């Protein structure tokens, strides 16, 4: 059983990940995080989670500390430092945003107007489309979610 944390749990994608993982047989939802709603219950932000997930929303560091795997459901540009903290803590990291989808820094600059903060992490990351890259995903500690368009 993997202990899973979600950073950005109060956004649309983060809340959907919570919903999916609450029913997953191989994970325990260990922590949920939100910068905007830190200290509140998830069910206070989303009443449909009342009595289903009343977990207190934590800061990023606490989510990482409690987890074996962290999902980051954040806008592009906000996941790289979190990925670094996860990597340094030996916590698997799955980026729902776009920070690790592109391996070429010039492409990332062109599409997102940003640079790679931690180049070595981008070299480690694998594009998480299992139908095409299932073997490459195994054992990787940084996985880039392909997003809705390509899937």
N, C-alpha and C positions, 0 to 999 in steps of 0.2 A: 504494500500500500504506500503510495507516494503522498507526501504532504505538499499540497499545492497552495500557492498564494497568488492573488490577483492584484496588481497595481493598476489603478484606474478603474476600479470596480463599479464606480457610479456613472460611468459613461455607457452608452448603448452597448458597445461590444463587450465591455467588462461585465455588465449585468447579464448579458447572454452567456458569457463564459461561466459565471456563477451558476446560472440556471442549469446549464449542461453538466457541469461538474458535480453538482449536488446529487445527480443520478448516476454518476460514473462508478462502476464497481471497483476500480483499482486506485481511486484517489480519495484522500480526505481533504476537504477544504479547510486549510489550516489558518489562513489569514486573508483579509481583504483590506485594500488600502485606497485612500482618497486624500488628496491634498486639500480639496475644498470642503470636505465633510468630515475631516478627521475628528474622532471622538464621538461621532453619532453612530447609531445602529444603521446597518444597511437597510433594514426594514423601515426606518424613519424616512429615508430618501425614496425608497420604492416600497410602498405599503403592501404590494402584492407578495413580498417576501416575509410578511409578518408571520411569526411562528414557524417559518420555514428556514430563514437565515437571518437571525437577529444579531449577527456578529458585529462587533464594534470596528469601525473603520480606523485603520492604523496608518502610521507614516511608512514610507518606503523601506527604511532600515528595519523596522519591526517585521514587516511582511517578509523580507529576505531572510531574516534570522529564524523565522518559524517554518520556513519552506525548504523542500527539496527541489521544487520546480516553481518558477515564477512566470506568470503570464503578464506582459505589460501591454495594456490596452490604452495607449496614449497617442496623441498626435505626433507626426514626424518631428524629429529633432529633440525629443524628450527621453528617448530610451537608451541612448548610448552610455551615459554615465551609470544608469541602473544596471545595464548589462555588465559593465565593468565590475560593479560591486558584487553582482551575482557570480561572475566568473572568478573573482578573487576569493569568494566564499564557497566555491565549489558547488554552487546552486545552478541547476539547469535553467536556461532563460529562453522563453518563447516570445518573440516580438510580434504583436498583432499589428503594430504600426509599420511604417515603411523604412525605418532606419537601417535595416540589414538586408533589404531585398536586392539591392544593387551592389555588385562587387567592384564596379569601376567608380572611383571617386569622382571622376569628371562627369559621369552620368548622374551621380547623386547631386553634384553641384548644379547641373543643368536643370534637373527635375524639381529639386527641393530647395535650391539656393543655399545649401549648407555643405560643410566639409565633414570628413570623417574625424571624429574626436579620438578614436582608439583604433588605428589601422589594423593592429594585430587581431582584434576581435572580428573585424570584417573579413579578414582572411580565414578565420575559424568558422564563420557562420555558414550555414547551409540553407538553401532555399527549401522551405518545408512543404513541398508538394509531393506527398508520398507515392502517388501513382507514377511519378517520374524519377524521384530521387530517394526512394525508400531506403536503399542500401547506404547512401551517403549520410542520411539522417541518423542512423544508428550510432549511438555513442557520442554524438555531437552535443556540445553544451550550449551552443547559441543557434537557435533556429528562427529563420525569418518566415513568418506567415505570408503566403502569397497574396492574400487579400481577396476581395470579392470578384474583381474583374477577371483574373486569369482562371479562377476556379469555376 
